Amino acid sequence: MKMIVNIDVPELARAIEFYTDALGLRYSRTLDNDVAELTGASAVIYLLKKDTGSRVAHTLPQVRNYVRHWTPVHIDFVVDDIELAAARAVRAGAVRESECIEWNASKCITFSDPFGHGFCLLEFAGETYDDSGA
């Protein structure tokens, strides 16, 4: 199974700039003037231009708003050096929301992007979390 990630944003150009500067993703192309394709992660990321105040779905009363918000799903980006990656993300406009937390041979820092979406940077000592107790 292949996975892609879609991120709603109010400004496509600013979102491309943020995600390429903050995370080193590569801009590939724009589709229909309102979808940008970013590569360089294990999944292709599509930035979808959706206006502030637009309906999230025709069956729901909610509208999009790009202030900091909570969602039960977020993206984690695995990096080689968490402190360097954190500094790069902040320089690009991310808001750091936590200290570095160490757990099961990993390090994690939480952020929000300029559009209110939460994300984490993770650094693993190995390929993934280690639950061996070491």
Residue frames as a rotation matrix with the C-alpha (Angstrom) as fourth column:
MET 1
0.584 0.812 0.000 0.00
0.812 -0.584 0.000 0.00
0.000 0.000 -1.000 0.00
LYS 2
-0.521 -0.690 0.503 1.23
0.684 -0.690 -0.238 3.46
0.511 0.219 0.831 -0.85
MET 3
0.297 0.589 -0.751 0.47
0.894 -0.447 0.003 6.46
-0.334 -0.673 -0.660 1.35
ILE 4
-0.370 -0.349 0.861 0.33
0.537 -0.836 -0.109 10.17
0.758 0.422 0.497 0.52
VAL 5
-0.354 0.213 -0.911 -0.20
0.835 -0.366 -0.411 13.08
-0.421 -0.906 -0.049 2.91
ASN 6
-0.042 0.413 0.910 -2.51
0.643 -0.686 0.341 16.04
0.765 0.599 -0.237 2.23
ILE 7
-0.481 -0.136 -0.866 -2.18
0.792 -0.492 -0.362 19.29
-0.377 -0.860 0.344 4.17
ASP 8
0.501 0.705 0.503 -4.76
0.814 -0.580 0.002 22.08
0.293 0.408 -0.865 3.80
VAL 9
-0.491 -0.669 -0.557 -3.18
0.755 -0.647 0.111 25.54
-0.435 -0.366 0.823 3.67
PRO 10
0.524 0.752 -0.399 -4.59
0.460 -0.644 -0.611 29.02
-0.717 0.137 -0.684 3.00
GLU 11
0.653 -0.408 -0.638 -1.59
-0.662 -0.717 -0.219 30.25
-0.368 0.566 -0.738 0.97
LEU 12
0.964 -0.224 0.145 0.11
0.264 0.878 -0.398 27.86
-0.038 0.422 0.906 -1.43
ALA 13
0.462 -0.843 0.275 3.28
0.007 -0.306 -0.952 29.89
0.887 0.441 -0.136 -2.07
ARG 14
0.122 -0.386 0.915 3.91
-0.920 -0.390 -0.041 30.48
0.372 -0.836 -0.402 1.64
ALA 15
0.755 0.214 0.620 3.27
-0.481 0.823 0.302 26.80
-0.445 -0.526 0.724 2.42
ILE 16
0.853 -0.521 -0.007 5.72
0.330 0.552 -0.766 25.67
0.404 0.651 0.643 -0.26
GLU 17
0.177 -0.812 0.556 8.31
-0.384 -0.577 -0.721 28.06
0.906 -0.086 -0.414 1.15
PHE 18
0.310 -0.026 0.950 7.76
-0.950 0.014 0.311 26.86
-0.021 -1.000 -0.021 4.73
TYR 19
0.865 0.129 0.486 7.84
-0.220 0.966 0.135 23.11
-0.452 -0.223 0.864 4.06
THR 20
0.734 -0.677 0.056 10.85
0.361 0.319 -0.876 23.28
0.576 0.663 0.478 1.76
ASP 21
0.067 -0.726 0.684 12.81
-0.474 -0.627 -0.619 25.61
0.878 -0.283 -0.386 4.09
ALA 22
0.304 0.132 0.944 11.78
-0.953 0.030 0.302 23.99
0.012 -0.991 0.135 7.38
LEU 23
0.567 0.074 0.820 12.11
-0.339 0.929 0.150 20.34
-0.751 -0.363 0.552 6.41
GLY 24
-0.491 -0.844 -0.216 14.19
-0.535 0.097 0.839 20.25
-0.687 0.528 -0.500 3.26
LEU 25
0.151 0.602 0.784 11.37
0.462 0.658 -0.594 18.84
-0.874 0.452 -0.179 1.18
ARG 26
-0.880 -0.476 -0.012 11.54
0.176 -0.347 0.921 19.41
-0.442 0.808 0.389 -2.57
TYR 27
0.083 0.874 -0.479 8.87
-0.459 -0.393 -0.797 21.22
-0.885 0.286 0.368 -4.55
SER 28
-0.539 -0.244 0.806 8.00
0.450 0.726 0.520 19.05
-0.712 0.643 -0.282 -7.56
ARG 29
-0.830 0.333 0.448 5.07
0.353 -0.309 0.883 20.70
0.432 0.891 0.139 -9.31
THR 30
-0.679 0.725 -0.117 1.77
-0.362 -0.469 -0.806 22.54
-0.639 -0.505 0.580 -9.00
LEU 31
-0.793 0.518 0.319 -1.45
0.604 0.606 0.517 20.95
0.074 0.603 -0.794 -10.21
ASP 32
0.061 0.932 0.356 -4.46
0.837 -0.242 0.490 23.09
0.543 0.268 -0.796 -11.25
ASN 33
-0.220 -0.276 0.936 -2.97
-0.017 -0.958 -0.286 26.17
0.975 -0.079 0.207 -9.53
ASP 34
0.305 0.399 0.865 -4.09
-0.812 -0.366 0.455 25.00
0.499 -0.840 0.212 -6.08
VAL 35
0.978 -0.087 0.189 -2.20
-0.031 0.838 0.545 21.77
-0.206 -0.539 0.817 -5.26
ALA 36
0.314 -0.938 -0.146 1.56
-0.896 -0.242 -0.373 21.63
0.314 0.248 -0.916 -4.72
GLU 37
0.924 -0.087 -0.373 3.46
0.121 0.990 0.070 18.36
0.363 -0.110 0.925 -4.71
LEU 38
0.343 -0.833 0.434 6.42
-0.934 -0.353 0.061 18.00
0.102 -0.426 -0.899 -2.34
THR 39
0.796 -0.182 -0.577 8.84
0.086 0.978 -0.190 15.08
0.599 0.102 0.794 -2.34
GLY 40
-0.174 -0.947 0.268 11.83
-0.438 -0.169 -0.883 14.06
0.882 -0.272 -0.386 -0.27
ALA 41
-0.246 0.176 0.953 9.97
-0.923 0.256 -0.286 12.27
-0.295 -0.950 0.100 2.53
SER 42
-0.905 -0.095 0.414 8.90
-0.043 0.990 0.135 8.62
-0.423 0.104 -0.900 2.64
ALA 43
-0.004 0.922 0.388 5.46
0.872 0.193 -0.449 9.75
-0.489 0.337 -0.805 1.41
VAL 44
-0.641 -0.071 0.765 4.59
0.557 -0.729 0.399 12.38
0.529 0.681 0.506 -1.18
ILE 45
-0.411 0.487 -0.771 3.04
0.632 -0.457 -0.626 15.45
-0.657 -0.744 -0.120 0.47
TYR 46
-0.349 0.402 0.847 0.39
0.738 -0.440 0.512 17.52
0.578 0.803 -0.143 -1.26
LEU 47
-0.811 0.142 -0.568 -0.35
0.275 -0.765 -0.582 21.04
-0.517 -0.628 0.581 -0.09
LEU 48
-0.305 0.815 0.493 -3.99
0.913 0.103 0.394 21.82
0.270 0.570 -0.776 -0.86
LYS 49
-0.982 0.004 0.188 -5.02
-0.036 -0.985 -0.170 25.47
0.184 -0.174 0.967 -1.08
LYS 50
-0.119 0.958 -0.261 -8.25
0.854 0.233 0.465 25.77
0.506 -0.168 -0.846 0.88
ASP 51
-0.307 0.009 0.952 -9.54
-0.050 -0.999 -0.007 29.21
0.950 -0.050 0.307 1.83
THR 52
-0.988 0.047 -0.145 -10.05
0.141 -0.078 -0.987 30.25
-0.058 -0.996 0.071 5.42
GLY 53
-0.480 0.875 -0.061 -13.75
-0.628 -0.391 -0.673 29.92
-0.613 -0.284 0.737 6.19
SER 54
-0.284 0.384 -0.879 -14.42
-0.806 0.401 0.436 27.28
0.520 0.832 0.195 3.53
ARG 55
0.652 0.629 0.424 -16.44
-0.756 0.581 0.302 24.24
-0.056 -0.517 0.854 4.56
VAL 56
-0.401 -0.826 0.396 -14.41
-0.782 0.534 0.322 21.18
-0.477 -0.180 -0.860 5.55
ALA 57
-0.957 0.221 0.187 -17.06
0.285 0.836 0.469 18.85
-0.053 0.502 -0.863 4.13
HIS 58
-0.591 0.787 0.178 -20.61
-0.399 -0.477 0.783 19.30
0.701 0.392 0.596 2.86
THR 59
0.201 0.681 -0.704 -21.84
0.332 0.629 0.703 16.99
0.922 -0.375 -0.100 5.64
LEU 60
-0.118 -0.334 -0.935 -20.18
0.992 0.008 -0.128 18.93
0.050 -0.943 0.330 8.49
PRO 61
0.857 0.513 0.050 -20.85
0.507 -0.856 0.099 22.41
0.094 -0.059 -0.994 9.88
GLN 62
0.348 -0.795 -0.496 -17.14
0.438 -0.330 0.836 23.20
-0.829 -0.508 0.234 10.54
VAL 63
0.972 -0.192 0.133 -15.21
0.025 -0.481 -0.876 25.66
0.232 0.855 -0.463 8.43
ARG 64
0.269 -0.955 -0.123 -11.45
0.845 0.295 -0.446 25.89
0.462 0.016 0.887 7.98
ASN 65
0.941 -0.180 0.288 -9.51
-0.273 -0.906 0.324 28.15
0.203 -0.384 -0.901 10.25
TYR 66
0.474 -0.852 -0.221 -5.77
0.379 0.425 -0.822 28.28
0.794 0.306 0.525 10.37
VAL 67
0.279 -0.398 0.874 -5.10
-0.880 -0.470 0.067 29.31
0.384 -0.788 -0.481 13.95
ARG 68
-0.788 -0.614 -0.045 -3.35
-0.540 0.724 -0.429 26.72
0.296 -0.314 -0.902 16.13
HIS 69
0.344 0.936 0.070 -5.68
-0.914 0.317 0.255 23.76
0.217 -0.152 0.964 16.48
TRP 70
-0.477 -0.417 0.773 -5.62
-0.619 0.784 0.041 20.23
-0.623 -0.460 -0.633 17.82
THR 71
0.368 0.559 -0.743 -6.28
-0.871 0.486 -0.066 17.19
0.324 0.671 0.666 15.72
PRO 72
0.665 -0.097 0.740 -5.96
-0.419 0.772 0.477 13.51
-0.618 -0.628 0.473 16.62
VAL 73
0.656 -0.488 0.576 -3.73
0.726 0.617 -0.304 12.94
-0.207 0.618 0.759 13.57
HIS 74
0.758 -0.476 -0.445 -0.43
-0.484 -0.869 0.106 14.67
-0.438 0.135 -0.889 12.89
ILE 75
0.818 -0.535 -0.210 2.78
0.058 0.440 -0.896 14.10
0.572 0.721 0.392 10.94
ASP 76
0.673 -0.739 0.041 6.12
-0.072 -0.011 0.997 13.09
-0.736 -0.674 -0.061 12.46
PHE 77
0.812 -0.523 -0.259 9.25
-0.348 -0.078 -0.934 13.78
0.469 0.849 -0.245 10.43
VAL 78
0.809 -0.588 -0.026 12.23
0.443 0.578 0.685 11.55
-0.388 -0.566 0.728 11.27
VAL 79
0.815 -0.572 0.089 15.52
-0.422 -0.692 -0.586 13.47
0.396 0.440 -0.806 11.16
ASP 80
0.334 -0.793 -0.509 19.18
0.499 0.607 -0.618 12.60
0.800 -0.047 0.598 11.71
ASP 81
-0.748 -0.588 -0.309 19.96
0.603 -0.405 -0.688 15.50
0.279 -0.700 0.657 14.07
ILE 82
0.163 0.971 -0.175 16.97
0.964 -0.119 0.237 16.81
0.210 -0.207 -0.956 16.01
GLU 83
0.157 -0.120 -0.980 18.59
0.557 -0.809 0.188 20.03
-0.815 -0.576 -0.060 17.30
LEU 84
-0.866 -0.469 -0.170 19.78
0.098 -0.494 0.864 21.08
-0.490 0.732 0.474 13.82
ALA 85
-0.630 0.702 0.333 16.39
0.627 0.207 0.751 20.20
0.458 0.682 -0.570 12.33
ALA 86
0.232 0.723 -0.651 14.58
0.954 -0.299 0.008 22.09
-0.189 -0.623 -0.759 15.11
ALA 87
-0.285 -0.421 -0.861 16.65
0.266 -0.898 0.351 25.23
-0.921 -0.129 0.368 14.51
ARG 88
-0.984 -0.077 0.159 15.94
0.168 -0.139 0.976 25.00
-0.053 0.987 0.149 10.77
ALA 89
-0.269 0.961 0.060 12.19
0.880 0.220 0.421 24.62
0.392 0.166 -0.905 11.37
VAL 90
0.255 0.337 -0.906 12.06
0.770 -0.638 -0.020 27.61
-0.585 -0.692 -0.422 13.72
ARG 91
-0.658 -0.559 -0.505 14.05
0.107 -0.733 0.671 29.77
-0.745 0.387 0.542 11.25
ALA 92
-0.906 0.330 0.264 11.46
0.311 0.098 0.945 28.89
0.286 0.939 -0.192 8.60
GLY 93
-0.526 0.725 0.445 8.56
-0.619 -0.685 0.385 29.96
0.584 -0.073 0.808 10.83
ALA 94
0.026 0.517 -0.855 7.61
0.364 0.792 0.490 26.95
0.931 -0.324 -0.167 12.95
VAL 95
0.212 0.086 0.973 6.65
-0.828 -0.514 0.226 27.49
0.520 -0.854 -0.038 16.58
ARG 96
-0.606 -0.466 -0.644 8.44
-0.018 0.818 -0.575 25.14
0.795 -0.337 -0.504 18.97
GLU 97
0.278 0.869 0.409 5.93
-0.590 -0.182 0.787 23.84
0.758 -0.460 0.462 21.51
SER 98
0.999 0.044 -0.017 7.97
-0.014 0.615 0.788 21.45
0.045 -0.787 0.615 23.67
GLU 99
0.149 -0.970 0.193 11.36
-0.875 -0.039 0.482 20.66
-0.460 -0.241 -0.855 25.01
CYS 100
-0.201 -0.299 -0.933 13.16
-0.710 0.700 -0.072 17.63
0.675 0.648 -0.353 23.62
ILE 101
0.451 0.433 0.780 11.58
-0.831 0.523 0.190 14.52
-0.326 -0.734 0.596 25.16
GLU 102
-0.548 -0.671 -0.500 13.56
-0.770 0.638 -0.011 11.28
0.326 0.379 -0.866 25.21
TRP 103
0.237 0.690 0.684 11.68
-0.763 0.568 -0.308 7.97
-0.601 -0.449 0.661 25.13
ASN 104
0.639 0.061 0.767 12.60
0.138 0.972 -0.192 4.43
-0.757 0.228 0.612 24.05
ALA 105
-0.271 -0.911 0.312 15.81
0.622 0.082 0.779 5.42
-0.735 0.405 0.544 22.27
SER 106
0.005 0.283 0.959 14.14
0.891 -0.436 0.124 8.35
0.453 0.854 -0.254 20.53
LYS 107
-0.742 -0.120 -0.659 14.02
0.410 -0.860 -0.305 12.12
-0.530 -0.496 0.687 20.86
CYS 108
-0.116 0.797 0.593 10.94
0.950 -0.086 0.301 14.19
0.291 0.598 -0.747 20.03
ILE 109
-0.829 0.001 -0.560 10.15
0.197 -0.936 -0.292 17.91
-0.524 -0.352 0.775 19.78
THR 110
0.009 0.915 0.404 6.66
0.955 0.112 -0.276 19.20
-0.297 0.388 -0.872 18.94
PHE 111
-0.917 -0.290 -0.275 5.94
0.159 -0.897 0.413 22.23
-0.367 0.335 0.868 16.73
SER 112
0.355 0.922 0.157 3.19
0.507 -0.049 -0.860 23.99
-0.785 0.385 -0.485 14.85
ASP 113
-0.463 -0.448 0.765 3.52
0.886 -0.218 0.409 25.26
-0.017 0.867 0.498 11.31
PRO 114
-0.987 0.034 -0.158 2.46
-0.027 -0.999 -0.045 28.80
-0.160 -0.040 0.986 10.28
PHE 115
-0.509 0.840 -0.188 -1.00
-0.455 -0.077 0.887 27.44
0.731 0.537 0.422 9.42
GLY 116
0.044 0.527 0.849 -1.79
-0.995 -0.049 0.082 25.98
0.085 -0.849 0.522 12.86
HIS 117
0.762 0.214 -0.611 -1.00
-0.281 0.960 -0.014 22.33
0.583 0.182 0.792 12.08
GLY 118
0.538 -0.573 0.618 0.97
-0.680 0.139 0.720 20.40
-0.499 -0.807 -0.315 14.68
PHE 119
0.747 -0.367 -0.554 3.93
-0.156 0.714 -0.683 18.23
0.646 0.597 0.476 13.73
CYS 120
0.811 -0.528 0.253 6.85
-0.194 0.166 0.967 16.54
-0.552 -0.833 0.032 15.46
LEU 121
0.294 -0.821 -0.489 10.50
-0.737 0.131 -0.663 16.04
0.609 0.555 -0.566 14.67
LEU 122
0.928 -0.012 0.372 11.83
-0.235 0.757 0.610 12.65
-0.289 -0.653 0.700 15.79
GLU 123
0.039 -0.931 -0.364 15.36
-0.895 0.130 -0.427 11.32
0.445 0.342 -0.827 16.02
PHE 124
0.966 0.260 0.015 15.84
-0.246 0.892 0.379 7.57
0.085 -0.369 0.925 16.47
ALA 125
0.126 -0.935 0.330 18.98
-0.747 0.130 0.652 5.89
-0.653 -0.329 -0.682 17.78
GLY 126
-0.641 -0.246 0.727 18.12
0.207 0.857 0.472 2.95
-0.739 0.453 -0.498 15.50
GLU 127
-0.889 0.330 0.317 15.50
0.340 0.012 0.940 2.41
0.307 0.944 -0.122 12.82
THR 128
0.076 0.961 0.267 12.50
0.025 -0.270 0.963 3.03
0.997 -0.066 -0.044 15.09
TYR 129
0.400 0.117 0.909 11.52
-0.858 -0.300 0.416 3.07
0.322 -0.947 -0.020 18.79
ASP 130
-0.447 -0.593 -0.670 13.45
-0.175 0.793 -0.584 0.63
0.877 -0.144 -0.459 21.01
ASP 131
0.483 0.702 0.523 11.43
-0.692 -0.060 0.719 -1.06
0.537 -0.709 0.457 23.72
SER 132
0.239 -0.476 -0.847 14.23
0.259 0.871 -0.417 -3.32
0.936 -0.120 0.331 24.96
GLY 133
0.952 0.143 -0.269 14.70
0.296 -0.219 0.930 -1.20
0.074 -0.965 -0.251 28.07
ALA 134
0.098 -0.995 0.007 18.26
0.995 0.098 -0.033 -0.40
0.033 0.011 0.999 27.08
